[in-house]
């Protein structure tokens, strides 16, 4: 009887995990294929433009997307955003103008930026609180498998076909994901959607940003944990942007050695995700975040101070191994402490700040690497990251804050489709 109830309670979460898996693998195939198409058309500089577009689209979208997400039906929004991406991705190979492709990629990135916080809100409403940590650990496992299998599948497609063919395959996969989503529960069906029918104006946006500021003032601890976690991610991204240059110029690795180093990181991600699934029910959420972040920064430190391949490989494995713990812990903390009614707005505004800091941090690290040295800024960045993770660990493990990490049972949300 208990097995039957367990299977039933995981019916929709399992379907949702399948959708996430399809989207994660498809995103790798799409982006690698797009890189090859643009590289063949205009060269390396044009490929760099794709990364800039991704950051700019996130900044542009997060200013207003949270206001829409909290006011619209989450299931329907996910379906339409996925279809929108599928259609525009399928149209990409039909154009030969780089500026037209840039414009379409910008629109695709807008939909992708909206899909993230929308899915987060939907997951929070669908998954009972007692199951969220386990669900998030499975998401981490799926993402890690996508990190490995996505490029592998793309490589197979490239060998047997063309990047255009890979683009079409991904569009079909996204369309399939949207069809599966249609059969998921309509969790907003019986909910009152705030200010339904209200137009999105500057006044509405201003009020929503004020709402997020007020929420942050009233829930200072939640804001501190979010910003410290974002700080770790910003520094990690900035250091990662110099990864190839550090490996080849400072460690004097060949392209083959660097490729092997990346493969070790992939193995670490998969191994960490598997261990995470095993221990996730036994380890407190606070320790997943606190200890996980310390392990991540320690891995970066080992990598930054390395003088040969073997030491760098150890650092790479440790930092990638630990990512599953900190991600699972943070997403669980976020879902359990931010009300779903404002989750879209809070996530979008905080996401805007994080995206802005990533752009500033990446540019700053790049300039310092040119003016002083790559090794100096990588070591300096990892030292700052280590300090941030110590502070995060301190805030996470305070006994007086244990209530923020308590796992509570909740009744399953409506299964009305």
N, C-alpha and C positions, 0 to 999 in steps of 0.2 A: 504493500500500500504506500509506504514512504517513498519507494523507488518510483512508483507511478506518479506521485505528487511532485517529486523532484524533476522528473522528465517533463511534466506538464508546465512546471514553473519556469523551465529553461527553454520552452518552445520558441517564444518570440525573441528572447535574448540570443538564441542560437542562430535564428534567421538574420537578426541584426548583425551578428558577428560575420556571417557570410557576406552580407552587403558591404561591410567595412573591409573585408578581405579583398573582394572584387575591386573596390575603389582604390585601395592601397596599391595593389599590384598594377592596376591600370594606370595609376598616376606615374609610377616609375616608367612603364612602357611608353606612355605619352610624352613625358618630359625628355627621355633619352632620344626618342624618335624626332621630337621637335628640335633638339639640339643638333642632330645630324642634318636635318633639312635646312636649318638656318645656317649652319656651318658651311654646307655645300653651296648655299646661295651667296653669302656675303663674308664668310670668314669668322675668325675668332672674336673680333670686336662685337659683331652682331650677336653672338651667343651670350656675351657678357650683358648685352641689353636685355636678354630674357630674365636674368636674375634681378636686374634693376626694376624691370616691369613687375615682377612678383612682389617686391618690397613696396613699390609705389601703389600697386593695386590694393595691398593690405592696408596701407595708410588711408587711401581714399575711401575704402569700403567701411572700415571700422569707425569712421566718424559718425555714420548714420545707420549702419546695418542693424545694430542692436535694437534700435527703436522699431524697426520693421519686424525683427524676429520675435520680440515679445508681444507684438500685436497681431501676428498671423498664426494660422494653424501650422504647427511644426511639421506634421507628416506631409501635408500638401506642399509646404514650402520645400522640403527635402526632395520630393518627387519632381517638382518643377525646376529646381536648381540643377538636379542631375540630368534631366532631359535637356535643359538649356546647354549644359556643358557638352553633352553627347552630340547635339546638333552642330554646335560651333566647332567642336573638334573634328567632326566628320567633314566640315566645309574647308578646313585649313589647307589640305593638299590641292584644292582647286585654284588657289591664288599664288601668284608668282611675285607680287610686290611685297617687299619686306615690311613696308609701313602698314599695308593692309593686314599682314600676318601679326605684326605687333599690336594693332588695334583689336584684332580678334582674340589674341592671347590675353590682352588686358581685360576684356570682357569675361573670358573664361576664368581668369584669376579672381575677378570680382565674385563670380558665382561660387568658386572654391572657397574664398575667404568667408562668405556668408554661410556656406554649408557646415564649416567647422563648429561655430558656436550654436547653430541650429541643431546639429546632431547631438552636441553636448547636452543641450536642454532637453531634447527628446529622450536621450538615454536616462537622464536624471528622473524624468517623470515615469518612464517605463520600468526601470529596474528598481526593485525594492532596496532600501538602504542596506539591508543585511547581505545583499548579493553584489553590491556595487564594486567592492574591492576585488572579488573574484572575477567579475566581468572585466574590470579595467586591466587585470593581469592577463586575461585572455586577449584583450585588445593589443597589449604590449607584445604578446607572442605573435599575433597576426602581423603587426607592423614589422617585427624583426624578420619574420619569414618573407614578408614582402620586400624588405631591404635586400634579401639574398636572392629570392626567386624572381623578383621584378626585372632586374637587369639581366638575369639568366634567360628568362622568357623573351625579353627584348632582343638579346643576342641571337637566340634561335630563330626568331622572326626575321631579323636582319640577314641571317645566313640563307634563309629559304625564300625571302621576299625582299621588300624594300621598306624604308622608314614610313612611306605613305601607307603601306599595307598595315604596319603596326598601329598607325594612327586610326585606321578604320576598325581594327580589332578592338582597340580601346573604346571607341565610340559605341560599338555594339555591346561591349561589356557594361558600360555605363547605362545604356538603355535597358539592358537586362536588370541591372541593379534597381533602376527606377520602377520597373514592373514588379519586382519582388517587394519593394517598399509599399506599393499600393495595398498589399495584403497584410501589412502591419497594423497594429491597433491605432485607432484614431484617438489619441490620449487627450486631445483638446475638445472633443466633441461636446462634452457636457460642462466645459469650463466657460466662464465669462471672460472673453478676450477684451482686455482694457482698451477703452476708447476705440471700439470697432468702427471702422469707416472714417476715422479722423485722418486728415491729410497730413503728410509728412512735411512740416514747415520748419523754418529756422527757429520759431518759437518753441515748437515741440522738441526739437533737438536740444535747444538750450535747457529746457525743463528736464529732459532726460539726463543730460550731463550733470545737472544740478542734483538730480536724484542719486546718481552714482557717487557724487562728492559727499552727499549727506549719508549715504550707506557706508562709505568709507570712514567717515567721522564717527558713526555710531558703532562700527565693527572694526576698530583699529587693528585688532589682532589678525583678523582675516586679511586685511589689506597688507599688513607687514609680511605675512607668510607669502602672499601672492607676489609682492614686489621683490622679496628676497629670492624666490624661485625664479622670477623673471630675470633678476640680476645674474643668476647662474647661467641661464639660457643665453642672455645677451653676450656675456663674456665667452661662453663656449662657442657661440657663432663667430664672434670676432677672431678668436684664436684659430678656429677651423678654417677661416678664410685664408689663413697663412700656412695651412697644413702642407700643401704641396711644395710651396717655396721652402719651408723649413726643412722638409724631408730631403729635398734635392740639394739645397744650397748649404744648410748647416750640417746635416748628417751625411751629406754626400752620397745619398742613395741613388741607385739607378732607377729608371722608370719601372723595371721589373720588380725591384725590391719594394718600391713604393706601392705598387699594385698588390704585392703580397701583404704589406702592412695593412692596407685597406681590407683585405680578405680576413686578416686576424681580427680586425674590428668587427666585421660581419659575424664571425664565429663567436665573439664575445657577446654581441647583442642577442644572438639566438640562445647561447648558454645561459645568459642572465635571465632571459624571459622564461626559460624552462625552470630554472631554480626558483624564480619569483612565483610561479604557479604553485610550486610545491610548498613554499613557506608562507604564502600570502595570508593564510587563515591563522597562522601562529604568531605572526609578527605584527605589532601595533602599527597603525598607519603613521603615527608620529615618528617611529623609528625607520620606517620605509623612506620617509622624506629626509629626516635628519642624517641618519647613517648613510643612506644612499647618496645624498649630496656630498658628504665628506669623501666617500669612495670615488665619486666622479672627479672631484677636484684633486684628489690624491693621484688618480690616474693621469690627469693632465700635468701635474707637477713632475711625475716620473718622466713623462714624455718630454716636457720642456727642458729638463736638466739632463736628458740622455745624451750620450756621446757616441753611441753605436746602435746598430739595428736591434739587437736583442733587448736592450733596455727600453728602447722606444716601443717595441712590440709588447712588452709587459705593460707599459703605461696605456697603450691603445686598448689592450684587452680589458684591463681593469675599468677604464672609463666607460667603455661600451657595455661591459658586463653589468655595470651599476645603473645604467640609464633606466632599465625596466623598473627598478625599485622606486626611484625618485618620481618617475612619471605616474606609476600606479598609485603611489601614496598621495601625490599632489592632486590628481584628478578626483580621487575619492574624497579628499579633504574639501575640495572645491564644490563637488556635487552635494556633499552633506551639510555645507554651511552657507551657501549662497541660495536664497529663495529662487525657485524656478520662475516666479513672476517677473523677476528683474535680471535673471541670469544672462539673457541675451545682451542687455545694455551694459551690465557690469563686465562681462567677458569682452565685449567689443571695445569699450573705452580702455580697459587695462591692456587689451591686445594692441590698441593703437599706440599706447605709450611704449610697449615693448618693441613694436615694429620700428618706431621712431628711434629708439635707443640702439636697436640693432644696426640701423643705417649709419647713425652717428658713430657708433663704436667700430664698425667695420672700416669706415672711411678713416677714422682716427688711427686705428691700428695700422692701416696700410701706409698712411703718411709717415708715421713714426718708424715703420719698418724701412722705408726708403731713406729717411733722414738720418736715423741712428743705426739700427740693425734689426734684422728679423729675430734673431735670438733674444735680444734685449726685450722687445715688446712681447714676445711669447712668454718669456719667464715672468715679466712684470704682470701680464694679464692673468697668468695662472696663480700667481701669488695673491692678487686681488680676489680671484675666485675662491681661493682657499680660505681667505678671511671671511668672505661672504657666507660660505658654507658653514664655518664655525658659528657665526652669528645665527644662521638658520637652524643649526643643530641645537643651539642654546634655547631658542624660542620654541622649537618643536617639542623638546623633552621636559619642559616645565610641568611639574605635577599639577599645578594650579590650572593648567590649560587642557587637562586630559579630556574634559567634556567636549572639546571640539573634535575629538578623534574617536568618540564612542560609537560603536556599531549598534544600531537599533533595528528592531524588526519593524517592517511596515507592510501594510496590506498591498497586494498587487494592484496596480492601476487598472483602469477599465480596459477590457479586451474587445471593446466595440470597434469594428472595422468600418 
